[in-house]
Amino acid sequence: MKNYFISAVLAAQLLTQLHAGGDLKEVEPAVTEVEDIAEVSDLYIVGKGMMVFGDDITEGEAALSGDRGYGFGIDLGYRIGDGFAIECDYSYSKNTVTERKLAVDPESYKVNYQTLGLDLVYTYEATENLGIFGKAGYEYEWENISARNAHGYDYGMVIGAGFEYKLSESYRFVAEYEHSSIKSTRGDDLFAGIMYNF
């Protein structure tokens, strides 16, 4: 009798365990959609308009005074990491220069300037959309006075500062001010333009 009782308890327990799970349903795994994040290249290009402030210099007995002028610039840059980038830049501008000598009437003529530079740039991301940068580098300048069929060149250091404002993943508005150690009637430069990130 004892054997029947133990057998009945084991059978009841087995049946209870079989039915305890209830109906089994197929479960779909939870999948979270991941948004595609647009990857931005480390390479960028900046097209910008420029204004030159002009400067006064002395050459021999002549005092030369450059007025405000205009032009354009192009920067090609590559981000090397930790906020740093290397830029190669080109600019073209022109202004009017007035030459004054003792006992001679002042004479004015147009001067064209072309510059080629290599800069190291550091950008500090102040906010998600705003970056503040400083740059320093080396610049080579050609001057052309077509009315006199005269040409000249010089080279020196250049420093600058500015900001960039994010318009989209690929585009930023850029403004900057540059000063060069080159003594020229071109003077300092003010730039504003658009950066495209490849």
PyMOL CGO cylinders between C-alpha atoms (Angstrom):
from pymol import cmd
from pymol.cgo import CYLINDER

trace = [
    CYLINDER, 0.00, 0.00, 0.00, 2.88, 2.26, 0.84, 0.3, 1, 1, 1, 1, 1, 1,
    CYLINDER, 2.88, 2.26, 0.84, 4.29, 1.67, -2.65, 0.3, 1, 1, 1, 1, 1, 1,
    CYLINDER, 4.29, 1.67, -2.65, 0.95, 2.66, -4.25, 0.3, 1, 1, 1, 1, 1, 1,
    CYLINDER, 0.95, 2.66, -4.25, 0.87, 5.87, -2.24, 0.3, 1, 1, 1, 1, 1, 1,
    CYLINDER, 0.87, 5.87, -2.24, 4.44, 6.89, -3.20, 0.3, 1, 1, 1, 1, 1, 1,
    CYLINDER, 4.44, 6.89, -3.20, 3.72, 6.05, -6.84, 0.3, 1, 1, 1, 1, 1, 1,
    CYLINDER, 3.72, 6.05, -6.84, 0.54, 8.19, -6.77, 0.3, 1, 1, 1, 1, 1, 1,
    CYLINDER, 0.54, 8.19, -6.77, 2.40, 11.18, -5.26, 0.3, 1, 1, 1, 1, 1, 1,
    CYLINDER, 2.40, 11.18, -5.26, 5.21, 10.96, -7.84, 0.3, 1, 1, 1, 1, 1, 1,
    CYLINDER, 5.21, 10.96, -7.84, 2.70, 10.69, -10.70, 0.3, 1, 1, 1, 1, 1, 1,
    CYLINDER, 2.70, 10.69, -10.70, 0.77, 13.72, -9.41, 0.3, 1, 1, 1, 1, 1, 1,
    CYLINDER, 0.77, 13.72, -9.41, 3.94, 15.72, -9.08, 0.3, 1, 1, 1, 1, 1, 1,
    CYLINDER, 3.94, 15.72, -9.08, 5.04, 14.80, -12.62, 0.3, 1, 1, 1, 1, 1, 1,
    CYLINDER, 5.04, 14.80, -12.62, 1.67, 15.79, -14.09, 0.3, 1, 1, 1, 1, 1, 1,
    CYLINDER, 1.67, 15.79, -14.09, 1.70, 19.09, -12.19, 0.3, 1, 1, 1, 1, 1, 1,
    CYLINDER, 1.70, 19.09, -12.19, 5.13, 19.99, -13.53, 0.3, 1, 1, 1, 1, 1, 1,
    CYLINDER, 5.13, 19.99, -13.53, 4.10, 19.19, -17.09, 0.3, 1, 1, 1, 1, 1, 1,
    CYLINDER, 4.10, 19.19, -17.09, 1.08, 21.46, -16.97, 0.3, 1, 1, 1, 1, 1, 1,
    CYLINDER, 1.08, 21.46, -16.97, 2.66, 24.24, -14.89, 0.3, 1, 1, 1, 1, 1, 1,
    CYLINDER, 2.66, 24.24, -14.89, 4.24, 25.87, -17.94, 0.3, 1, 1, 1, 1, 1, 1,
    CYLINDER, 4.24, 25.87, -17.94, 0.91, 26.52, -19.62, 0.3, 1, 1, 1, 1, 1, 1,
    CYLINDER, 0.91, 26.52, -19.62, 0.75, 27.27, -23.32, 0.3, 1, 1, 1, 1, 1, 1,
    CYLINDER, 0.75, 27.27, -23.32, 4.11, 28.13, -24.88, 0.3, 1, 1, 1, 1, 1, 1,
    CYLINDER, 4.11, 28.13, -24.88, 4.10, 31.10, -27.29, 0.3, 1, 1, 1, 1, 1, 1,
    CYLINDER, 4.10, 31.10, -27.29, 6.82, 32.14, -29.67, 0.3, 1, 1, 1, 1, 1, 1,
    CYLINDER, 6.82, 32.14, -29.67, 8.57, 35.24, -28.33, 0.3, 1, 1, 1, 1, 1, 1,
    CYLINDER, 8.57, 35.24, -28.33, 9.93, 37.84, -30.73, 0.3, 1, 1, 1, 1, 1, 1,
    CYLINDER, 9.93, 37.84, -30.73, 13.25, 39.32, -29.65, 0.3, 1, 1, 1, 1, 1, 1,
    CYLINDER, 13.25, 39.32, -29.65, 13.17, 43.02, -28.81, 0.3, 1, 1, 1, 1, 1, 1,
    CYLINDER, 13.17, 43.02, -28.81, 15.19, 44.88, -31.44, 0.3, 1, 1, 1, 1, 1, 1,
    CYLINDER, 15.19, 44.88, -31.44, 15.97, 48.56, -31.04, 0.3, 1, 1, 1, 1, 1, 1,
    CYLINDER, 15.97, 48.56, -31.04, 16.47, 50.43, -34.28, 0.3, 1, 1, 1, 1, 1, 1,
    CYLINDER, 16.47, 50.43, -34.28, 19.79, 52.23, -34.45, 0.3, 1, 1, 1, 1, 1, 1,
    CYLINDER, 19.79, 52.23, -34.45, 19.81, 55.51, -36.31, 0.3, 1, 1, 1, 1, 1, 1,
    CYLINDER, 19.81, 55.51, -36.31, 22.43, 55.86, -38.99, 0.3, 1, 1, 1, 1, 1, 1,
    CYLINDER, 22.43, 55.86, -38.99, 25.01, 58.37, -37.84, 0.3, 1, 1, 1, 1, 1, 1,
    CYLINDER, 25.01, 58.37, -37.84, 26.43, 60.35, -40.72, 0.3, 1, 1, 1, 1, 1, 1,
    CYLINDER, 26.43, 60.35, -40.72, 30.19, 60.06, -40.62, 0.3, 1, 1, 1, 1, 1, 1,
    CYLINDER, 30.19, 60.06, -40.62, 32.02, 63.29, -41.34, 0.3, 1, 1, 1, 1, 1, 1,
    CYLINDER, 32.02, 63.29, -41.34, 35.43, 63.09, -42.94, 0.3, 1, 1, 1, 1, 1, 1,
    CYLINDER, 35.43, 63.09, -42.94, 38.50, 64.73, -41.40, 0.3, 1, 1, 1, 1, 1, 1,
    CYLINDER, 38.50, 64.73, -41.40, 38.98, 66.64, -44.68, 0.3, 1, 1, 1, 1, 1, 1,
    CYLINDER, 38.98, 66.64, -44.68, 37.28, 70.02, -45.17, 0.3, 1, 1, 1, 1, 1, 1,
    CYLINDER, 37.28, 70.02, -45.17, 37.32, 73.05, -47.46, 0.3, 1, 1, 1, 1, 1, 1,
    CYLINDER, 37.32, 73.05, -47.46, 36.42, 76.67, -46.74, 0.3, 1, 1, 1, 1, 1, 1,
    CYLINDER, 36.42, 76.67, -46.74, 35.39, 79.23, -49.36, 0.3, 1, 1, 1, 1, 1, 1,
    CYLINDER, 35.39, 79.23, -49.36, 35.37, 82.77, -48.01, 0.3, 1, 1, 1, 1, 1, 1,
    CYLINDER, 35.37, 82.77, -48.01, 35.18, 86.41, -48.93, 0.3, 1, 1, 1, 1, 1, 1,
    CYLINDER, 35.18, 86.41, -48.93, 37.76, 88.74, -47.45, 0.3, 1, 1, 1, 1, 1, 1,
    CYLINDER, 37.76, 88.74, -47.45, 38.36, 92.37, -46.62, 0.3, 1, 1, 1, 1, 1, 1,
    CYLINDER, 38.36, 92.37, -46.62, 41.87, 93.80, -46.26, 0.3, 1, 1, 1, 1, 1, 1,
    CYLINDER, 41.87, 93.80, -46.26, 42.25, 96.81, -43.99, 0.3, 1, 1, 1, 1, 1, 1,
    CYLINDER, 42.25, 96.81, -43.99, 45.27, 98.35, -45.72, 0.3, 1, 1, 1, 1, 1, 1,
    CYLINDER, 45.27, 98.35, -45.72, 48.38, 99.65, -43.97, 0.3, 1, 1, 1, 1, 1, 1,
    CYLINDER, 48.38, 99.65, -43.97, 50.97, 102.44, -44.16, 0.3, 1, 1, 1, 1, 1, 1,
    CYLINDER, 50.97, 102.44, -44.16, 54.61, 101.61, -44.88, 0.3, 1, 1, 1, 1, 1, 1,
    CYLINDER, 54.61, 101.61, -44.88, 57.72, 103.49, -45.94, 0.3, 1, 1, 1, 1, 1, 1,
    CYLINDER, 57.72, 103.49, -45.94, 59.92, 102.53, -48.89, 0.3, 1, 1, 1, 1, 1, 1,
    CYLINDER, 59.92, 102.53, -48.89, 62.97, 104.76, -49.24, 0.3, 1, 1, 1, 1, 1, 1,
    CYLINDER, 62.97, 104.76, -49.24, 61.71, 108.37, -49.57, 0.3, 1, 1, 1, 1, 1, 1,
    CYLINDER, 61.71, 108.37, -49.57, 58.14, 107.29, -50.36, 0.3, 1, 1, 1, 1, 1, 1,
    CYLINDER, 58.14, 107.29, -50.36, 55.29, 106.87, -47.87, 0.3, 1, 1, 1, 1, 1, 1,
    CYLINDER, 55.29, 106.87, -47.87, 52.81, 104.27, -49.11, 0.3, 1, 1, 1, 1, 1, 1,
    CYLINDER, 52.81, 104.27, -49.11, 49.27, 104.15, -47.78, 0.3, 1, 1, 1, 1, 1, 1,
    CYLINDER, 49.27, 104.15, -47.78, 46.99, 101.23, -48.63, 0.3, 1, 1, 1, 1, 1, 1,
    CYLINDER, 46.99, 101.23, -48.63, 43.24, 101.62, -48.32, 0.3, 1, 1, 1, 1, 1, 1,
    CYLINDER, 43.24, 101.62, -48.32, 40.54, 99.05, -47.64, 0.3, 1, 1, 1, 1, 1, 1,
    CYLINDER, 40.54, 99.05, -47.64, 40.24, 96.34, -50.29, 0.3, 1, 1, 1, 1, 1, 1,
    CYLINDER, 40.24, 96.34, -50.29, 38.46, 93.08, -51.04, 0.3, 1, 1, 1, 1, 1, 1,
    CYLINDER, 38.46, 93.08, -51.04, 39.11, 89.57, -52.30, 0.3, 1, 1, 1, 1, 1, 1,
    CYLINDER, 39.11, 89.57, -52.30, 38.50, 85.89, -51.61, 0.3, 1, 1, 1, 1, 1, 1,
    CYLINDER, 38.50, 85.89, -51.61, 40.20, 82.96, -49.95, 0.3, 1, 1, 1, 1, 1, 1,
    CYLINDER, 40.20, 82.96, -49.95, 40.18, 79.15, -50.00, 0.3, 1, 1, 1, 1, 1, 1,
    CYLINDER, 40.18, 79.15, -50.00, 41.35, 76.89, -47.15, 0.3, 1, 1, 1, 1, 1, 1,
    CYLINDER, 41.35, 76.89, -47.15, 41.91, 73.16, -47.50, 0.3, 1, 1, 1, 1, 1, 1,
    CYLINDER, 41.91, 73.16, -47.50, 42.20, 71.50, -44.09, 0.3, 1, 1, 1, 1, 1, 1,
    CYLINDER, 42.20, 71.50, -44.09, 42.69, 68.11, -42.48, 0.3, 1, 1, 1, 1, 1, 1,
    CYLINDER, 42.69, 68.11, -42.48, 41.80, 67.34, -38.84, 0.3, 1, 1, 1, 1, 1, 1,
    CYLINDER, 41.80, 67.34, -38.84, 44.62, 65.43, -37.13, 0.3, 1, 1, 1, 1, 1, 1,
    CYLINDER, 44.62, 65.43, -37.13, 42.81, 64.90, -33.81, 0.3, 1, 1, 1, 1, 1, 1,
    CYLINDER, 42.81, 64.90, -33.81, 42.34, 66.41, -30.32, 0.3, 1, 1, 1, 1, 1, 1,
    CYLINDER, 42.34, 66.41, -30.32, 41.01, 69.67, -31.83, 0.3, 1, 1, 1, 1, 1, 1,
    CYLINDER, 41.01, 69.67, -31.83, 44.04, 70.22, -34.10, 0.3, 1, 1, 1, 1, 1, 1,
    CYLINDER, 44.04, 70.22, -34.10, 44.04, 70.60, -37.89, 0.3, 1, 1, 1, 1, 1, 1,
    CYLINDER, 44.04, 70.60, -37.89, 46.50, 71.50, -40.63, 0.3, 1, 1, 1, 1, 1, 1,
    CYLINDER, 46.50, 71.50, -40.63, 45.39, 74.01, -43.28, 0.3, 1, 1, 1, 1, 1, 1,
    CYLINDER, 45.39, 74.01, -43.28, 46.80, 75.07, -46.62, 0.3, 1, 1, 1, 1, 1, 1,
    CYLINDER, 46.80, 75.07, -46.62, 45.29, 78.38, -47.70, 0.3, 1, 1, 1, 1, 1, 1,
    CYLINDER, 45.29, 78.38, -47.70, 45.28, 80.68, -50.70, 0.3, 1, 1, 1, 1, 1, 1,
    CYLINDER, 45.28, 80.68, -50.70, 43.91, 84.22, -50.98, 0.3, 1, 1, 1, 1, 1, 1,
    CYLINDER, 43.91, 84.22, -50.98, 43.64, 86.91, -53.65, 0.3, 1, 1, 1, 1, 1, 1,
    CYLINDER, 43.64, 86.91, -53.65, 42.88, 90.56, -52.86, 0.3, 1, 1, 1, 1, 1, 1,
    CYLINDER, 42.88, 90.56, -52.86, 43.42, 94.05, -54.22, 0.3, 1, 1, 1, 1, 1, 1,
    CYLINDER, 43.42, 94.05, -54.22, 43.31, 97.61, -52.97, 0.3, 1, 1, 1, 1, 1, 1,
    CYLINDER, 43.31, 97.61, -52.97, 44.38, 101.12, -53.93, 0.3, 1, 1, 1, 1, 1, 1,
    CYLINDER, 44.38, 101.12, -53.93, 47.75, 102.41, -52.70, 0.3, 1, 1, 1, 1, 1, 1,
    CYLINDER, 47.75, 102.41, -52.70, 48.64, 106.10, -52.54, 0.3, 1, 1, 1, 1, 1, 1,
    CYLINDER, 48.64, 106.10, -52.54, 52.32, 107.03, -52.81, 0.3, 1, 1, 1, 1, 1, 1,
    CYLINDER, 52.32, 107.03, -52.81, 53.54, 110.32, -51.35, 0.3, 1, 1, 1, 1, 1, 1,
    CYLINDER, 53.54, 110.32, -51.35, 56.98, 111.89, -51.82, 0.3, 1, 1, 1, 1, 1, 1,
    CYLINDER, 56.98, 111.89, -51.82, 58.31, 115.32, -50.84, 0.3, 1, 1, 1, 1, 1, 1,
    CYLINDER, 58.31, 115.32, -50.84, 57.68, 117.99, -53.48, 0.3, 1, 1, 1, 1, 1, 1,
    CYLINDER, 57.68, 117.99, -53.48, 55.79, 115.48, -55.67, 0.3, 1, 1, 1, 1, 1, 1,
    CYLINDER, 55.79, 115.48, -55.67, 52.04, 115.17, -56.14, 0.3, 1, 1, 1, 1, 1, 1,
    CYLINDER, 52.04, 115.17, -56.14, 50.56, 111.99, -54.58, 0.3, 1, 1, 1, 1, 1, 1,
    CYLINDER, 50.56, 111.99, -54.58, 50.05, 109.13, -56.99, 0.3, 1, 1, 1, 1, 1, 1,
    CYLINDER, 50.05, 109.13, -56.99, 47.52, 106.28, -56.60, 0.3, 1, 1, 1, 1, 1, 1,
    CYLINDER, 47.52, 106.28, -56.60, 47.55, 102.85, -58.21, 0.3, 1, 1, 1, 1, 1, 1,
    CYLINDER, 47.55, 102.85, -58.21, 45.98, 99.41, -57.80, 0.3, 1, 1, 1, 1, 1, 1,
    CYLINDER, 45.98, 99.41, -57.80, 47.91, 96.59, -56.14, 0.3, 1, 1, 1, 1, 1, 1,
    CYLINDER, 47.91, 96.59, -56.14, 47.00, 92.88, -56.32, 0.3, 1, 1, 1, 1, 1, 1,
    CYLINDER, 47.00, 92.88, -56.32, 48.07, 90.49, -53.56, 0.3, 1, 1, 1, 1, 1, 1,
    CYLINDER, 48.07, 90.49, -53.56, 48.23, 86.71, -53.64, 0.3, 1, 1, 1, 1, 1, 1,
    CYLINDER, 48.23, 86.71, -53.64, 49.14, 84.70, -50.56, 0.3, 1, 1, 1, 1, 1, 1,
    CYLINDER, 49.14, 84.70, -50.56, 49.85, 81.04, -49.94, 0.3, 1, 1, 1, 1, 1, 1,
    CYLINDER, 49.85, 81.04, -49.94, 50.10, 79.75, -46.37, 0.3, 1, 1, 1, 1, 1, 1,
    CYLINDER, 50.10, 79.75, -46.37, 50.43, 76.66, -44.21, 0.3, 1, 1, 1, 1, 1, 1,
    CYLINDER, 50.43, 76.66, -44.21, 48.80, 76.85, -40.75, 0.3, 1, 1, 1, 1, 1, 1,
    CYLINDER, 48.80, 76.85, -40.75, 48.30, 74.80, -37.60, 0.3, 1, 1, 1, 1, 1, 1,
    CYLINDER, 48.30, 74.80, -37.60, 44.76, 75.33, -36.23, 0.3, 1, 1, 1, 1, 1, 1,
    CYLINDER, 44.76, 75.33, -36.23, 43.33, 74.48, -32.81, 0.3, 1, 1, 1, 1, 1, 1,
    CYLINDER, 43.33, 74.48, -32.81, 39.53, 74.52, -32.31, 0.3, 1, 1, 1, 1, 1, 1,
    CYLINDER, 39.53, 74.52, -32.31, 37.86, 74.55, -28.90, 0.3, 1, 1, 1, 1, 1, 1,
    CYLINDER, 37.86, 74.55, -28.90, 34.27, 73.26, -29.01, 0.3, 1, 1, 1, 1, 1, 1,
    CYLINDER, 34.27, 73.26, -29.01, 32.54, 75.81, -26.76, 0.3, 1, 1, 1, 1, 1, 1,
    CYLINDER, 32.54, 75.81, -26.76, 29.09, 74.29, -27.36, 0.3, 1, 1, 1, 1, 1, 1,
    CYLINDER, 29.09, 74.29, -27.36, 27.62, 71.58, -29.58, 0.3, 1, 1, 1, 1, 1, 1,
    CYLINDER, 27.62, 71.58, -29.58, 27.28, 74.09, -32.43, 0.3, 1, 1, 1, 1, 1, 1,
    CYLINDER, 27.28, 74.09, -32.43, 29.99, 76.69, -31.71, 0.3, 1, 1, 1, 1, 1, 1,
    CYLINDER, 29.99, 76.69, -31.71, 33.75, 76.25, -32.09, 0.3, 1, 1, 1, 1, 1, 1,
    CYLINDER, 33.75, 76.25, -32.09, 36.35, 78.93, -31.30, 0.3, 1, 1, 1, 1, 1, 1,
    CYLINDER, 36.35, 78.93, -31.30, 39.72, 78.57, -33.02, 0.3, 1, 1, 1, 1, 1, 1,
    CYLINDER, 39.72, 78.57, -33.02, 43.19, 80.06, -33.18, 0.3, 1, 1, 1, 1, 1, 1,
    CYLINDER, 43.19, 80.06, -33.18, 45.79, 79.51, -35.90, 0.3, 1, 1, 1, 1, 1, 1,
    CYLINDER, 45.79, 79.51, -35.90, 49.45, 80.19, -36.53, 0.3, 1, 1, 1, 1, 1, 1,
    CYLINDER, 49.45, 80.19, -36.53, 51.55, 79.50, -39.59, 0.3, 1, 1, 1, 1, 1, 1,
    CYLINDER, 51.55, 79.50, -39.59, 53.81, 80.61, -42.38, 0.3, 1, 1, 1, 1, 1, 1,
    CYLINDER, 53.81, 80.61, -42.38, 52.72, 82.79, -45.32, 0.3, 1, 1, 1, 1, 1, 1,
    CYLINDER, 52.72, 82.79, -45.32, 54.20, 83.75, -48.69, 0.3, 1, 1, 1, 1, 1, 1,
    CYLINDER, 54.20, 83.75, -48.69, 52.89, 86.90, -50.43, 0.3, 1, 1, 1, 1, 1, 1,
    CYLINDER, 52.89, 86.90, -50.43, 53.18, 88.15, -54.02, 0.3, 1, 1, 1, 1, 1, 1,
    CYLINDER, 53.18, 88.15, -54.02, 52.45, 91.78, -54.89, 0.3, 1, 1, 1, 1, 1, 1,
    CYLINDER, 52.45, 91.78, -54.89, 51.70, 92.97, -58.41, 0.3, 1, 1, 1, 1, 1, 1,
    CYLINDER, 51.70, 92.97, -58.41, 51.44, 96.62, -59.48, 0.3, 1, 1, 1, 1, 1, 1,
    CYLINDER, 51.44, 96.62, -59.48, 50.28, 96.37, -63.08, 0.3, 1, 1, 1, 1, 1, 1,
    CYLINDER, 50.28, 96.37, -63.08, 50.37, 100.15, -63.73, 0.3, 1, 1, 1, 1, 1, 1,
    CYLINDER, 50.37, 100.15, -63.73, 54.10, 100.12, -63.04, 0.3, 1, 1, 1, 1, 1, 1,
    CYLINDER, 54.10, 100.12, -63.04, 54.82, 96.61, -64.28, 0.3, 1, 1, 1, 1, 1, 1,
    CYLINDER, 54.82, 96.61, -64.28, 56.33, 95.95, -60.85, 0.3, 1, 1, 1, 1, 1, 1,
    CYLINDER, 56.33, 95.95, -60.85, 56.31, 92.72, -58.85, 0.3, 1, 1, 1, 1, 1, 1,
    CYLINDER, 56.31, 92.72, -58.85, 57.52, 91.79, -55.40, 0.3, 1, 1, 1, 1, 1, 1,
    CYLINDER, 57.52, 91.79, -55.40, 57.25, 89.06, -52.82, 0.3, 1, 1, 1, 1, 1, 1,
    CYLINDER, 57.25, 89.06, -52.82, 57.78, 88.58, -49.11, 0.3, 1, 1, 1, 1, 1, 1,
    CYLINDER, 57.78, 88.58, -49.11, 57.18, 85.94, -46.45, 0.3, 1, 1, 1, 1, 1, 1,
    CYLINDER, 57.18, 85.94, -46.45, 56.54, 85.79, -42.73, 0.3, 1, 1, 1, 1, 1, 1,
    CYLINDER, 56.54, 85.79, -42.73, 54.46, 84.46, -39.88, 0.3, 1, 1, 1, 1, 1, 1,
    CYLINDER, 54.46, 84.46, -39.88, 50.68, 84.72, -39.70, 0.3, 1, 1, 1, 1, 1, 1,
    CYLINDER, 50.68, 84.72, -39.70, 48.37, 84.40, -36.69, 0.3, 1, 1, 1, 1, 1, 1,
    CYLINDER, 48.37, 84.40, -36.69, 44.59, 84.41, -36.59, 0.3, 1, 1, 1, 1, 1, 1,
    CYLINDER, 44.59, 84.41, -36.59, 41.50, 83.77, -34.52, 0.3, 1, 1, 1, 1, 1, 1,
    CYLINDER, 41.50, 83.77, -34.52, 37.85, 83.18, -35.26, 0.3, 1, 1, 1, 1, 1, 1,
    CYLINDER, 37.85, 83.18, -35.26, 34.80, 81.01, -34.78, 0.3, 1, 1, 1, 1, 1, 1,
    CYLINDER, 34.80, 81.01, -34.78, 32.80, 78.41, -36.67, 0.3, 1, 1, 1, 1, 1, 1,
    CYLINDER, 32.80, 78.41, -36.67, 29.06, 77.83, -36.25, 0.3, 1, 1, 1, 1, 1, 1,
    CYLINDER, 29.06, 77.83, -36.25, 27.46, 74.50, -37.20, 0.3, 1, 1, 1, 1, 1, 1,
    CYLINDER, 27.46, 74.50, -37.20, 24.66, 74.86, -39.78, 0.3, 1, 1, 1, 1, 1, 1,
    CYLINDER, 24.66, 74.86, -39.78, 24.32, 71.11, -40.48, 0.3, 1, 1, 1, 1, 1, 1,
    CYLINDER, 24.32, 71.11, -40.48, 26.43, 67.94, -40.29, 0.3, 1, 1, 1, 1, 1, 1,
    CYLINDER, 26.43, 67.94, -40.29, 28.35, 69.04, -43.40, 0.3, 1, 1, 1, 1, 1, 1,
    CYLINDER, 28.35, 69.04, -43.40, 28.25, 72.86, -43.34, 0.3, 1, 1, 1, 1, 1, 1,
    CYLINDER, 28.25, 72.86, -43.34, 29.54, 75.51, -40.94, 0.3, 1, 1, 1, 1, 1, 1,
    CYLINDER, 29.54, 75.51, -40.94, 29.68, 79.30, -41.07, 0.3, 1, 1, 1, 1, 1, 1,
    CYLINDER, 29.68, 79.30, -41.07, 33.23, 80.57, -40.45, 0.3, 1, 1, 1, 1, 1, 1,
    CYLINDER, 33.23, 80.57, -40.45, 34.54, 84.05, -39.57, 0.3, 1, 1, 1, 1, 1, 1,
    CYLINDER, 34.54, 84.05, -39.57, 38.17, 84.89, -38.77, 0.3, 1, 1, 1, 1, 1, 1,
    CYLINDER, 38.17, 84.89, -38.77, 40.67, 87.71, -38.37, 0.3, 1, 1, 1, 1, 1, 1,
    CYLINDER, 40.67, 87.71, -38.37, 44.31, 87.35, -39.47, 0.3, 1, 1, 1, 1, 1, 1,
    CYLINDER, 44.31, 87.35, -39.47, 47.46, 89.37, -38.87, 0.3, 1, 1, 1, 1, 1, 1,
    CYLINDER, 47.46, 89.37, -38.87, 50.72, 88.85, -40.76, 0.3, 1, 1, 1, 1, 1, 1,
    CYLINDER, 50.72, 88.85, -40.76, 54.29, 89.85, -39.87, 0.3, 1, 1, 1, 1, 1, 1,
    CYLINDER, 54.29, 89.85, -39.87, 54.79, 90.84, -43.54, 0.3, 1, 1, 1, 1, 1, 1,
    CYLINDER, 54.79, 90.84, -43.54, 55.10, 94.63, -43.86, 0.3, 1, 1, 1, 1, 1, 1,
    CYLINDER, 55.10, 94.63, -43.86, 52.73, 95.32, -46.71, 0.3, 1, 1, 1, 1, 1, 1,
    CYLINDER, 52.73, 95.32, -46.71, 50.13, 97.86, -47.83, 0.3, 1, 1, 1, 1, 1, 1,
    CYLINDER, 50.13, 97.86, -47.83, 47.62, 94.98, -47.67, 0.3, 1, 1, 1, 1, 1, 1,
    CYLINDER, 47.62, 94.98, -47.67, 47.37, 95.07, -43.87, 0.3, 1, 1, 1, 1, 1, 1,
    CYLINDER, 47.37, 95.07, -43.87, 45.29, 92.69, -41.75, 0.3, 1, 1, 1, 1, 1, 1,
    CYLINDER, 45.29, 92.69, -41.75, 42.50, 90.52, -43.13, 0.3, 1, 1, 1, 1, 1, 1,
    CYLINDER, 42.50, 90.52, -43.13, 38.91, 89.76, -42.14, 0.3, 1, 1, 1, 1, 1, 1,
    CYLINDER, 38.91, 89.76, -42.14, 37.28, 86.63, -43.61, 0.3, 1, 1, 1, 1, 1, 1,
    CYLINDER, 37.28, 86.63, -43.61, 33.74, 85.21, -43.64, 0.3, 1, 1, 1, 1, 1, 1,
    CYLINDER, 33.74, 85.21, -43.64, 32.58, 82.11, -45.48, 0.3, 1, 1, 1, 1, 1, 1,
    CYLINDER, 32.58, 82.11, -45.48, 31.27, 78.56, -45.47, 0.3, 1, 1, 1, 1, 1, 1,
    CYLINDER, 31.27, 78.56, -45.47, 33.10, 75.37, -44.47, 0.3, 1, 1, 1, 1, 1, 1,
    CYLINDER, 33.10, 75.37, -44.47, 32.15, 72.08, -46.13, 0.3, 1, 1, 1, 1, 1, 1,
    CYLINDER, 32.15, 72.08, -46.13, 33.11, 68.86, -44.32, 0.3, 1, 1, 1, 1, 1, 1,
    CYLINDER, 33.11, 68.86, -44.32, 33.58, 65.95, -46.74, 0.3, 1, 1, 1, 1, 1, 1,
]
cmd.load_cgo(trace, "trace")
